[in-house]
Structure formats: C-alpha cells, structure tokens
Amino acid sequence: MTTGSGSEYADHVARSTHLLDHGRFTTLATLGEDGPWASTVNFVALRDPLRLLYYSLHRSRHSRNIGARPDIAGSVHLLGTPGFGLDGAQFTGHCEAVPASEVLWHRQVYYELNHPDPEVRAAWLLPESDFTGDGPRRFYVVRVHRWWLLDIDRWLTDKHDTRVEVDLAELARPARPARPPRPPRP
C-alpha cells in the first residue's frame, strides 16, 4: 500500500491520478493459444471502481486472447512528468467486452474523455454500428485488481528498480469533471 517517505515522489495517489488522467496509452499483456502477446491501446480511466476503457478490433489477437482468458496485466507510462521526468504504473485486472446494451453509454464517455474538444471529437467519432452486431470493433473494460507504481524514491536512493503498490480505494475518487451517469443495469 502507499507509504510516505517525505519526498516529492511519495504521494502515490497523486502520481497515479496523473498517470490515469494524462496517460493515453496502455500496453496490455494477454495469453492465448499462440502464447503471450502485448498490445498498446488508447484508454480512458473510469473510477469507482477503477477501470480502463478502450476499443479494439474484436478479431485482433489480443481481443481473441481476452475472450478466452480475460485476466490480463498491463502498464502505463508517461515521459516529461514533473520532477523525475518519467513515471509508470503496472496493473493486473480482468478484461471483458462491453455488452451491446451498454455500448452507447461507453462510447459517449470514451469520446468525451478522450477528446474533450467537440470539433476534435467529431473528427474521431466512429459510428455506434462499428461497436455492435457485425461491426468490426468492440469496447472493452479492464477492471483493475491491483496497481503498482515505479518506486522513484527507492531508485533515487540505491538504483533498485522496484514497485510500490497503491490502494485502489484511494484511486476511486474522480479527478476530472463529473461524468455521465453509469448505464442502467438490465
């Protein structure tokens, strides 16, 4: 869980929040019949509980792997961060395709968070039909089970490349403006 060393890097919740709010890409590690596979996808973070929302072609190797084995691992990193210049997190979780009944809500949230400017959003917005039925894409949600940060304090002390686990309950609080309400459950 989070620890305090008194340094500028000890605020693991703030660092994690910065990664979740400003990191745009995560690399997902999956396992399938052909062995392990890593894929980089564009995500947005949803909170309470912590989830990562992204879309991908449903016939891609990582999507097929997730369909067969939904437990995944992943990482997020940013360069050019204040202080140390880089930061990163690793996580484990469970990933599933968004049910067709919830696609409209997830599509709206994904595009609003990923492209806050309406003109930019309109340029990137794919039709809802791309994500349902015979459409080539699906939205996926990673429910994060555990989250670790690069232990910058340790690195600066003895150059040991270690991680520190962050309490997920602390990351549940949204740091962005209010989001649309959750989709109704059938």
ChimeraX attribute file (.defattr): number of C-alpha atoms within 10 A of each C-alpha:
attribute: neighborCount
match mode: 1-to-1
recipient: residues
	/A:1	10
	/A:2	15
	/A:3	11
	/A:4	11
	/A:5	11
	/A:6	9
	/A:7	9
	/A:8	12
	/A:9	18
	/A:10	17
	/A:11	15
	/A:12	24
	/A:13	19
	/A:14	14
	/A:15	18
	/A:16	23
	/A:17	19
	/A:18	15
	/A:19	21
	/A:20	25
	/A:21	18
	/A:22	15
	/A:23	20
	/A:24	16
	/A:25	19
	/A:26	22
	/A:27	18
	/A:28	21
	/A:29	19
	/A:30	24
	/A:31	20
	/A:32	16
	/A:33	9
	/A:34	8
	/A:35	8
	/A:36	11
	/A:37	14
	/A:38	16
	/A:39	15
	/A:40	14
	/A:41	14
	/A:42	16
	/A:43	25
	/A:44	22
	/A:45	24
	/A:46	23
	/A:47	18
	/A:48	12
	/A:49	14
	/A:50	24
	/A:51	22
	/A:52	21
	/A:53	23
	/A:54	23
	/A:55	20
	/A:56	17
	/A:57	16
	/A:58	19
	/A:59	12
	/A:60	13
	/A:61	18
	/A:62	24
	/A:63	24
	/A:64	17
	/A:65	22
	/A:66	22
	/A:67	15
	/A:68	13
	/A:69	16
	/A:70	18
	/A:71	20
	/A:72	22
	/A:73	22
	/A:74	20
	/A:75	18
	/A:76	21
	/A:77	20
	/A:78	16
	/A:79	11
	/A:80	9
	/A:81	14
	/A:82	8
	/A:83	9
	/A:84	13
	/A:85	9
	/A:86	13
	/A:87	23
	/A:88	19
	/A:89	23
	/A:90	20
	/A:91	18
	/A:92	19
	/A:93	19
	/A:94	16
	/A:95	24
	/A:96	17
	/A:97	21
	/A:98	19
	/A:99	13
	/A:100	12
	/A:101	13
	/A:102	15
	/A:103	20
	/A:104	15
	/A:105	14
	/A:106	22
	/A:107	21
	/A:108	15
	/A:109	20
	/A:110	23
	/A:111	19
	/A:112	17
	/A:113	18
	/A:114	20
	/A:115	16
	/A:116	11
	/A:117	11
	/A:118	12
	/A:119	10
	/A:120	12
	/A:121	15
	/A:122	11
	/A:123	9
	/A:124	12
	/A:125	16
	/A:126	13
	/A:127	10
	/A:128	15
	/A:129	14
	/A:130	14
	/A:131	23
	/A:132	18
	/A:133	11
	/A:134	8
	/A:135	13
	/A:136	14
	/A:137	21
	/A:138	26
	/A:139	23
	/A:140	23
	/A:141	23
	/A:142	25
	/A:143	21
	/A:144	20
	/A:145	16
	/A:146	15
	/A:147	23
	/A:148	22
	/A:149	24
	/A:150	21
	/A:151	21
	/A:152	22
	/A:153	19
	/A:154	16
	/A:155	13
	/A:156	11
	/A:157	8
	/A:158	8
	/A:159	11
	/A:160	12
	/A:161	11
	/A:162	13
	/A:163	17
	/A:164	19
	/A:165	18
	/A:166	20
	/A:167	15
	/A:168	20
	/A:169	12
	/A:170	16
	/A:171	20
	/A:172	16
	/A:173	15
	/A:174	16
	/A:175	13
	/A:176	12
	/A:177	7
	/A:178	7
	/A:179	13
	/A:180	11
	/A:181	8
	/A:182	10
	/A:183	12
	/A:184	8
	/A:185	6
	/A:186	5
